[in-house]
Structure formats: structure tokens, C-alpha cells
Amino acid sequence: MAETPTITIPQALLPKDGRFGSGPAKIRDESLRALYESGHSLLGTSHRKPPVKSLVQRLRTGIASLLSLPDGYEVVLANGGTTIFWDTMIFGLIRQRSQHLSFGEFSGKFARHATNVPFLDQPEVITTVYGTHPHPVAREEIDTYALTHNETSTGVATQIKRPAHEDGRVADGLVVVDATSAAGGLFVDPAEFDCYYFAPQKCLAADGGLWIAAMSPAALERAGEIDASGRWIPEAIRLSTAIANSPLNQTYNTLAVATVFLAVQQVEWLNNNGGLHYGVSRTNASSEILYSWAEARDYTTPYVADPSMRSRVVGTIDLVDEVDAKTVVNVLIQNGIVDTNAYGKLDRNQLRIAMFPAIEPDDVAALTQCVDYVVERLA
Ligand SMILES: *Cc1c(COP(=O)(O)O)cnc(C)c1O
């Protein structure tokens, strides 16, 4: 690979914050400062004592408010992040057969985890070429539809809607949605899901290691049914244990308190400014800037051809062959702008830019100017 030339971007063009990674993603300075200022009152104290429990409660009520959850829905959380929650659902939520929409690295991974499980039927996996997304197909024998709100590896977003049979009847199965890079930044109607789950290191601008799931009464009931069925379930990822602990604002094993603290800061910041509408207004503003720039330049094209599938939280921008994306990414790093590289396994000459609510739309605009500046000088 060619050596990266040294190019110094003028200070006036630089974004205020150079973090554009799609996860772990930018954490607002205000949140980090608040964590420091929480001093001796939280970190290093027991997760079974009132101060930490009240923090967990703020997270749960904050999420319920952010997503406008109807009565009867519960916000459940435990250690492990989204990847662990996939296994938690395989043991504790899928009854017999799931259907997966697979259109990128993350959606594909859950489908793979659910394949060859000894006590489940083989899942149905519906795929499309990367850069697009498939649609779920209602079937009598499917008890769980696994959707992904935003495929972080490709920058494709979907509309969350329950699948319907040809006669218009809504499918019976549970709709479970990986919202790891979507929750807080994309609009969703709780009537369309049974389990909307995510980890907080993306739109929630916190650290990883935790999973959070907004569960409908039907999903809570299913977890109870499977638990009572006698299926062997590893204790540490038993979903019904998390469901029992969450209303008590505690977790089965030791909680990552700093992660919860940072997530609370972000959720309350969103809610105090207007809730999900505020988050979506910011991701709309940022993505409008990014995609109109990419369409206007002759060396860039949005990777996702269909504008209705283009993500407002993670933008993927292809560069022409003459401009090497890795070189651009490395020059940006020299200038303090990090994590603009394409998802590794996608292997494209591409920039991938996170536009989560914490990221300032003005910084996205500045980033596009910086890329222009670099590309002009590479020519
Ligand atoms: C980041 C991401 C994951 C993985 O999350 P972990 O907390 O690291 O397990 C899964 N799904 C999507 C859509 C993601 O963006």
C-alpha cells in the first residue's frame, strides 16, 4: 500500500469533534464531565444499593419515554451487549422457528447464531444483495421475525412494520428488532414490534457491554412460556431472570455502572429536548448534508442506491477508484478525524460516517469540507 502523504487540514475547516465511528461512537463531553462529577457517589459503590438502582430506574423510564412505550411494555436490561442478547433470545424467546432478514454483517450474524441450534427448527433466512434490504414474509410456522432497523455494516435502514399475510392478517409471530444503531436516531412505532433491543454504544452515546430491550406483553409472555417448558437455558443468559430483575432496577450479576450512567445522560438529553423527534431531527439534518454532498461531487456516490433505504444514522459513501478511501481515512486520522473507514468485511473503497444524535450536523458539514480538501490535494 502507498504511504500516506502528510496533508494538514486548516483548523477552520475541522469539525469541533472528530469522532465519526459507527460504534463505539462519540460520547458527548457533557456526559463524560457528568460522570467525573458524580465523584464518589456511584462508581465503586454497590449495584444493589439505592443510588445505582435509581440510576437504572432513570434509564428504564427514560427509554420508555423516548420510545413512547404503551402500558404493559417493559424495559429489560442485563450485561452482555447485543451479541449476547441474540443468544439470550435463542434460548429464551424463539419457540421453534425464526425468520431472519439478512442483509449485512450484523443481521447475518444473528441468523448464523440461530442456525443449527439443537432444540430449534432451521431458521428461514431471507437475504438480498448488500446495499439493499429484504422484506419479511408472514408464515404460519414462523414464531419469531428477526428484523434489523439499521444495518450498521452497510448503512441500510428499514421501516419497522409487522409482516402481514396476503389476506391482510397481521402475522402472529413476535417481531424482534435489532435497533443497536437505530434506537434514539430513527423513528419507530412500538405497535410494530415485540422486542426492540440495542446496546448503548451507538445512538445512546455510552459505552458497550449492556443490552436493553423494550418488550411487549406478548414477548414477556413468550419468555415465561419457554422458561416453564423445561428447555435447558444457561443461567447467566436466562431471559426470565432479566425480566424478573429489571423492575427491581437490578441485574443478575454486577452491572457496568459507568455505561448505565452515560446512557442515562444521553437519554435524558434527548428527552429534555423533545424525545425521539429531536434525535430524528438531528440525524435527518446530518444525513441530508452528507448525501447531498455525496450526490453533488463527481468522486463520491452514496453506496445505497435507493434513497428510501439510505440510513440517516450511518452513511456509506463510495469513492471512485482513482481516490483511495484508505488514504483519505489515514489523512483524516492525521488531522484528528477518526473511524471514517468502511466496515472491514464489506471491503469497499468507501467512507462510513456515523450520524448518531450526539454528532453535530455542523460537524458532518465540516467533515465533508475536510474530505474535499484532502481529495483535491491527493489528485
Ligand atoms: C454494533 C451492532 C451490534 C453488535 O453490538 P455488540 O453490543 O457489540 O454486541 C449488533 N447489531 C447491530 C445492528 C450493531 O450495529
The ligand as a MOL file (V3000), in Angstrom:
LIG
                    3D

  0  0  0     0  0            999 V3000
M  V30 BEGIN CTAB
M  V30 COUNTS 15 15 0 0 0
M  V30 BEGIN ATOM
M  V30 1 C -22.9350 -2.8200 16.8390 0
M  V30 2 C -24.0320 -3.7080 16.4470 0
M  V30 3 C -24.1880 -4.9860 17.0120 0
M  V30 4 C -23.1890 -5.5550 17.9990 0
M  V30 5 O -23.3340 -4.9750 19.2400 0
M  V30 6 P -22.4900 -5.5240 20.4880 0
M  V30 7 O -23.0030 -4.7400 21.6430 0
M  V30 8 O -21.0500 -5.2610 20.1740 0
M  V30 9 O -22.7560 -6.9690 20.5980 0
M  V30 10 C -25.2630 -5.7320 16.6190 0
M  V30 11 N -26.1660 -5.2750 15.7430 0
M  V30 12 C -26.0520 -4.0600 15.1780 0
M  V30 13 C -27.0820 -3.6010 14.2010 0
M  V30 14 C -24.9810 -3.2430 15.5100 0
M  V30 15 O -24.8720 -2.0280 14.9610 0
M  V30 END ATOM
M  V30 BEGIN BOND
M  V30 1 1 1 2
M  V30 2 1 2 3
M  V30 3 2 2 14
M  V30 4 1 3 4
M  V30 5 2 3 10
M  V30 6 1 4 5
M  V30 7 1 5 6
M  V30 8 2 6 7
M  V30 9 1 6 8
M  V30 10 1 6 9
M  V30 11 1 10 11
M  V30 12 2 11 12
M  V30 13 1 12 13
M  V30 14 1 12 14
M  V30 15 1 14 15
M  V30 END BOND
M  V30 END CTAB
M  END
